[in-house]
Amino acid sequence: MTGGTPVAGETLPGAGGGDDDADRVVCHVDMDCFYASCERLRRPDLAGEPVVVGMGYEPGESIGAVATASYEARELGVESAMPISEALELLPRRADADPDDPDAPDPADTGRYLPVDLDFYEDVAAEVKAVLRECADTRREVSIDEAYLDVTDRTSWAVAGGGADEQATDPPPSGAAGPAAARTLAEGYARYVKDRIEREAGVPASVGVAPNMSAAKVASDADKPDGLVVVPPGSVAAFLAPLPTADVHGVGPVTEETLAELGIETAGDLAAADRDRLAAELGERGPELSRRAAGDDDREVTPTGLPKSLSRESALPTTADEPTKRETVSALAADVARRARERGCLYRTIGIKAVEPPFDVNTRARSLPGPVDNPDLVEEVALDLLGGLAATWFGKWGVRVSKLDFAETDQATLGGFEPGDGPGDGSDGAADRPRGSVGRTAGTDGDGGKLTDWVDGEPTADGDATGNEAERRTGDGQASLGDWS
């Protein structure tokens, strides 16, 4: 770390923090294509190249998925959680290019494929977190590449150059990309955090600044990559109003469709909607989404705990092709098991989810005799549960391990275990759910999701805490790890 930076409890010169009556200042820090950025940190020659970080393209491997894709790769259609075989069709490997072979791909149409190196990414993330710890006493670290900061005690919404209660005569214009017309002390502090991350950790971040968590999250997504968007108090509703409902914190694909059927297309529409009608359609989360769309979110930034489950989801064109379904489920199972091992946790339950358009969510789960760390078993059980799904056409798939055990315990002995033999077997226990009772998800959409944990039923990132349907809509990051009911 460099010297001369604020220590816990201090403010930057002129920040004027510490006023109990001051409006809350929340920053959402979101690392840009974090895995790809880490690879570029140690390999500068990757700058400007389409970069895909994932597994399954190495010699001898046939099953795998994209963990993250750089913006250059996304422009060519490669998305997080996509099966690696599909990614290779859209963006061939640079290693397979040969200018002398007419049947080989043109090098200009190829990308760089790299294996996941989580140890290195965690080292870089530790440097980012060290900066965040020095910049905010109150933090919510959502994932390896995302965090909320409450910096109310470090800065304020006062205009730069003026006192806390007195605006400058000629306020300096905002240097951020967002709706702030005048530069505030909060903007200056957010830029300080952003610059320190890039200087000390070597990777870029986008930062959103707002009076609450949901608006800060939307702001950080509004000008990626390397963006800074500031939404001062009093301008949150106007900032959100023209955005599509999909951009509202907690609205996912299924909810977006439901809202569209109600004639609700924008955040402004959602804010003005009849909340009793929303409650009838979406349950208690309907009015909550309306409040968020209106800029009303009183959640406090609180630290996260250990996740209760890890899951991976992937959206793909609706298909009945059996090999495609099995390849997708196998890839998701392999990634979930890998992530569980990297986190040092065992699991007692394995489940799958399949979404039958437009709304039906099908889930199956199987309990094991005890906690295990067994990637082969995850794949075996997931594929077996896949065979038990009655419907044929599905457009989204998910694999989950749950009842996690982070203690240093021995694994259960699974000799002779056969799918369906374990106590509490749930293989026949999850019927199709009707619209309005969709299970919680952490799904990905066109730009992919994030490595995200859900704690105690409350979303730590882009989701909903109410339990019926908490879908992820993200514009950046890694493949999704989440939870569903």
N, C-alpha and C positions, 0 to 999 in steps of 0.2 A: 504494500500500500504506500501511497505517497504521503508525505508529511503535510502538516498544516491543514488537515481536514477536521470538520466538526466531530466532537466526541459525543457520546450519548447525552442527550438533554440539552445540548447547545444549539444555537441557531446560527445561520450564516449572518454576517454583518448586515444590519438593516432589515432582517427578516421579520422582526416584531412578533414572534410566536408567543405561545403560552397564554393567551387570553381565553379564559374559559367560555366566553360568549362568542368567540370567533366561529365563523362557518367552518365546517369540516373540510379538510383538503385531503383528497384521496388520489393516489397515483396508482395506475395499473401498469406494471412493467411486463412487457411481453417480448421475449427474445425472438428475433427474426430468423425463421428457418434454422433453429438452434443447432441441430446436428450438422447440417450443411455448413453453417457458419463456423462451427468448431473445426470441421475438416479444412475449410479455407484458411483458418488461423494457422494451422501447421503446414498447409500446402498452398501458398499464395498463387501458384500457377492455376488453381481452380477458379480464380476470380473471373466472373462473367460466363463461366461454363455452366451448362445444365448439369446439376449434381443430384444424384439419387442415392440416398443412404437406406440400406435395407438388407435383406437376406434372401437367399434362394437362387442367386445367379452364379455363385461360385461353382467351380468344377465339381461334379458329382452330386450337386443339389438340384432338385427339381421343384420343390415347394418353398414358397417364401412370399414376403409382402414388403411393400414400401414403408419405411419408418418415417421418412420425411423427404420432400423434394424441394429443391431451390425454386425460386420464382421463375427462372429460365426454363426449368423442367415443367413447371406447372403450365406455362404458356403453351406447352406442347401436349397437354392433357394428362400428365402424370400427377397422381394425387396420393396423399397419405392413405394407408390401409389398402391400397390397390394390390391385387395379386401381381407378383413380379413378372409373370408371363405376359400379362396385359401391358404392364409398363414397358417391357422390352419390345412389344409390337409397336408402341407409340414412339419409343425413343431407344433405338438399338445402342448397344454398348460401344464405346469408343474402341475397346480392345478387339472388337470384331470387325472393325473397319479396315479395308485394304484398298488403296487407290488403284492397285494393279489388278484387282479382281472385279470384273463387271457385275458379279452376283453379290458382292459384299456391299454393306451400306456405305454411303458417302460419309467421310469423316465429319463433314459440316452438319450432318443430320443426326449425329450421335451424342451421347452424354457419358458422363463419368459415373460409374457405379461403384460404390464403396460399402464395405461391411460396417455394421454397427460396432462402435468401439465405446461402450458405455463408460468404461473406466475413465477414458480421456474426457468424455463429455461431463462426467461428474466432477472431474478436476476443474474444468472450466466453470461449471455451475457453482462450485464452491467459491471461486474467486468472485463471481457475480454476487453470491449471497453475502460474502464478506463486505462488499460495498453496501448492499442493502441494509445489513445490520448496523453499519455506521451511519446510514442516512435516515433510518427510521426505527424508533423504539417499538412501534406496533406494526407487525407484519403478518400477512397470511401468505405463506409459500404454497401455491397451488400445485406446482409440479416442478420438474427440473428446470423449466424455462419460463415460469410465469409467477408473478406475485402481486399482491395488493399491499400498499403502504399507506398508513394513516400518518401524514406529516403535519397535522394541524399544529403540533407543538413546535414545529421547526420553521414554519412560514405562515403566510396568510394570503387572503385575496385582495389585500391593499394594492393599489396601482403603484408600480415602481416609481420612485421619486417623490411620492406623497406619503403622508403619515397614515397610520392605521385608520383614522377617522376623517382624513382630509385628502381629497383627490388632488393630484398634480394639476397645475394650470394647463400645461400642455403634455398630457400623458404620452409616453413613448408608445409607438405602435407595437402590437404583438408580433413576435417573430415566429410564432407557432402557426401550424397549418389550420388550426381549428377556428371556431367562431369568435374567440376573444379579440375585441377590437384594440384594447390597450394592454400593454405588457404588465402583468401582475407579478408580485413577489413569488407567488406559487409557480408561475411559469418559469421564472428564473431558477427556482429550486429544482423543479423537474428536469430542466436542461442540465443542471449541475449533476444530478443523479445519472442521467443518460450519458453525459460525457465521461463521467468517472467509470461507468461500466465499460464503455468502449476503450478507454485509455488503460484501465487496469486489468480487465479480463480479455480485451482484444476482440470482442464480438459486439455486433450492433443490437440495439433494442429499440422498440417503439414504446412510447409512453403516452398514456391518456391521463388527463388531470381533470377532476370534477368534484362536486360536493358529495357524491355518493359512489358506491361500488359499481352499480350497474352502468351508470353513465360513464365512469372512468373506463370500464371494460369496452364499451362501444367506442369510446374516443380512441383507445389504443389501436383498434382495428381500422380506424377511419383513414389512415394515411400511411399504410405500410408500403415498403419497409423503411426503417430508420426514421419513423415519424414522431412528431410531438404535436398533440392536439389538446387544447385547453378549453374547457367548458365552464365558465364562471357561474357562480350562483345567479339565479334569475334568468339564465339563458338555456337551461337544460331542456325544458319542454320544447322550445323553439328549435334547438339543435336536433332533437330526436324526431320531431313531427314529420318531416318529409321522408324519413328513412322507411324502407320496407319493413313489415312486421318481422321478417326473418332476422333483422338486425337487433331487435329488442332482446335484452338479456333474458334468456330462458325460453325463447320461442324456437322450436325446432320444426322439422319438415311437416310432421303430422299436425301440430298446432297451427302452423302457417296455412295448411289446407283448410282446416276447420274455420279459421278466421276469415279466409277468403270466401268460403261459402256463406258467411254472415255479412259479406260486403265490406269487410275490414281489410284494407290493403296496406295502410301505412301506420306508423307509430302514432301519428296524430289521430287517425281513425280509432285506434285501439284505446288511446287515452280518453277519447270522448264517448266511447261505447257504453251502453247500458250495462252496468256491472252485475245486476241481477241476471240478465240474459247470459252474460259470460259465465257466471257461476253455474247456471243451468247446463251449459254446454261443456265447460271445462273443469267444473268443480271449484274449490276454493282458490286454485291457482289462477283462474280466469281474472278475478278482480285484482289479484296481486300483479299480474302482467300488465293490466291496465294502469295500475299505479306507477309501475316502473316506466311505462311508456310516457306517462305524464311527468316523469322526473322525480317521482316520490319513492325513495328507497332509504329506509332508516336503519338498515343492517349495519352493525359495527364491524370493523376489520378485526377479526379474531384469529389466533393461531390455529393451525390444522393439527390433527392427530393422525393416528395410523389408519389406513384404509380398511374397510370391511371386506372389500372384494376388488378384484382386478378383472377387467374385461376388455375385449378388443372387438370392434365392429367394422364392417365394411359394406358400403353401398355399391351395388353393381346393377347393370341392366337386368330387369326381371327375367328370370330364366327358369326353365324346367330341365335343363341339361344336367344330367347326373354327375358326369365327370367335373363339370365346372363347379357345381355345388360342393362336391367332396374336396376339390382342390382349395376352394375358398375356406371351408371350415378347417381343413388341415393346416393351412397357413395361419389362420387366426389362433388355432390351438397351440401351434408351435410358438407363436409370439407371446401369447399370454403366459405359457409355461416358462419361457425364457425370462420374461419380466419378473415373474414370481421368484425365480431363482436369483436374479440379480438383486432383488430386494431382500433376500434372505428369509422368505416366508414359506411355510407349508400351507396346504389347503385341504379341506375336508369335503368340498362339494364341487362338482363340475357340471356346468350347464351350457345350453345353447339357446339362441333366440333366432327366430326368422320372422320377418315382417312381410305379410301378404298384402299387397296394395289393395285398397288405399290405406286401411287403418288397422287391420287385424294383426296383433302381435302374438306369436306362438312361442312358448318357452317350454323347455324340458330340462330337468336337473336330476342328478344322481348323487346320493350321499355315499361316502366311502367309510370303511370301518374306522379310519383314523386319519390324522394329517399326513400328507405325503408331499414329496417333491419328485414328480415322475412325469416328464414331458410325454413319453410314449403313451402313458395311461390317459393323459388329457386328450390326446388325439384319438385314442381308441374309443373312449367313452363318448366324446363329441360326435364322432362318426356314427356310433351306434345309436345315439339319441337322434341324429339326423334321419336315420332310417325309420324312426317312429313318428315322424311328422306326416300328418294326413294330407295336407295341402300340397300342391305341386309347384305353384309359381310363387317365388319370393324375390324381393328386391333388395333386402338388407339382411345381413347375417351377423351373428355375434357369438362369441365363446367367452365364458366367464368361469373363473375359479373363485370360490368364496369360503366363508368361515375360515378366514386366514389365521394362522398361528405364527407370530413373530418370536415366540419364546424358543430357547435352546432346548427343544425336546426331541426325543427319538421319533423317527417316522413309524407309522403303523406298519405291521407286517401284513403284506397283501398276498401272501402265498395262497394260491387257489382262488383268489378273488376273480369273480366273473361279473361282467356288467349286470346290474339288477340284483345282485346278491347282498349288497350292503344294507345295513339298517337304515330305515328312513328313505328307502329308494323312492325318488320322485320322478321316475321315468314316465309314469303315466299321469302325473299330477298337475300338469299345467295346460289347461285347455285354451282354445282361442279366446282372446279377450276382446270384448266388444269395444267399439269406439267410446271414449270417455273413461276407460279403465286401462289405458295403455301402460305397459310397464315402464319403469324408469330406464332411460337409456343414456348412453354417452356416445352417440353416433357421430358419424362424420358426414359432411356434405361435399360439395364440389371442391373445396379447398382443403379438405382433410381436417382431422381433429387434433387432439393434443394428448400427451401423456398426462392423464388427469385422475386424481383420486376423489372419491366421494366419501365424506366422513359423517357418521351419525345421521344420515338422511339429508344432509345439507350439502348443496353443491359447493365445491371449492372453486369453480370456474364458471363456465358458461352453461348454467342449468337452472333448475328450479328445486326449491327445498320442500315442496309440498307433497311430493311422492307419487302422484299419478303418472305424470309424464315429464321427464326432465331431459330434454334433448340438447345436444351440443351443436352450436353453429359457430364455427370458427374460421378465420381466414388465414390461419398460419399455424405452423407447428408440426408436431409429430402425430403419429397414429394414436387413437383414443384408448385410454384405459379408464373405465368407469364402472358403473353399477346399474343393475336393473332389478326391479322387484321380482 
